[in-house]
Amino acid sequence: MEKANYILLKIDLLKWSIVVLFFFSFPIFTSSSTSNSHAGNTADSHLDNVHDVLRLKPRADTNTSTTTMTSTTTNSTTTLPDSNATACTSGSKLGYYTFTSPGYTSTVTVGQPFNISWTPTSLVTSPPKFFNIRLQLILDGVPITWSTVVVNNYPVDSSPYVWNPQAFADGNYQLRLVPDGKENFQTNPTPCYPDGSAVPSISSVFSMVNAGTLSTFNDPLPPNSGSMREFNSFPLRSMWFQFILIVIMLYIHLDSFSF
């Protein structure tokens, strides 16, 4: 009789161990698959962000110099487009203005003032009267147009210009100085630049950020799914696994007990 009770006790312990194991493992596996799905979707979001960040990488030549000249000179003769048009001979001794701010290490914060400053090179012997300043987002897939106006007709000798950028996305940007409004980017005919005058120039690539913004990601899990994640938290799972382990140990060492 005692032998029969001993066998039945071992069977009961084994049976209930299996029941407890499967009962508490099922939500864990479900949560794991859900968590994996969540992680996968989050990873996809991060990959999108990584692609976005990679596309914001400055061009290779922007760190080697502060300012890049953007015009070419010819020996052709053109006329000024205004009403007081006079003959103008394009020169070969042309200067430009370099940006002293921003530089390639600069970070401009949207909504906060930032000083834009410049200085002429030695070849500028006939300085312009004013600058038009333009802004360009540097991003793969975004065409270069220099169409965003920072300021028009700003006096050259009033450096710096205090810029208070508004409503711009985070990213890498460049500024462009256009002396006396004589733009030579995608213009036809090209303006005439006589000897001693300044041609348009661009700044190094700099960063622009919005203060206090946080990146957001869509949560693929349904509402109230947090309760399942809490149920399957590590401490709770650890407790049940310890319980199952104790039951298994009792079953294995049951022979050592006397009845």
Secondary structure, DSSP 8 states (H G I E B T S, - for coil): -HHHHHHHHHHHHHHHHHHHHHHHHHHHHHHHHHHHHHHHHHHHHHHHHHHHHHHT---GGGSS-S-EE-----S-EEE-SSTT--EEE--S--EEEEEEES-TT-EEEETS-EEEEEEE-TT--S--SEEEEEEEE--TT------EEEEEEEEGGG--EEE---S--SEEEEEEEEETT---SS-SS-----TT-EE-EE---EEEEETT--------S-TTTHHHHHHT-HHHHHHHHHHHHHHHHHHHTGGGS--
